[in-house]
Amino acid sequence: MIVNVCPAAMTKASPDRLWELLTTPERFEEWQGARLVSAIPPGPLSAGQLITLSAPAFGRWLRFTFEIGGVDPNRQWIDLTARFPFGIVNREHITLAPTGEGGTLVRFN
């Protein structure tokens, strides 16, 4: 079974501020509650990078990975494949768009 959900959210934070948060693996815990285990290669998100994270679930710490498919800092989008325990795979296209009020529309497609 395939489920397709495309959530979006508005924030008062600027696109540049969010971009820094989303592309710095050491800061992932600030927005997703998961601890960084490793980033190979280290550094800001880049195509081909493998990010391993750990988060509490079901009374234990479970690991999952983000395989970074593409990153476009000029258009502010990220493509990634998230692989979770139990065979769950989620493909994401994250985009940031400025709002008229100086904030950001964040889309997870």
PyMOL commands that set and color helices and strands:
alter all, ss='L'
color gray80, all
select helices_A, chain A and resi 15-22+25-32+85-87
alter helices_A, ss='H'
color red, helices_A
select strands_A, chain A and resi 8-11+35-40+50-57+60-72+77-83+89-98+104-108
alter strands_A, ss='S'
color yellow, strands_A
deselect
rebuild
show_as cartoon
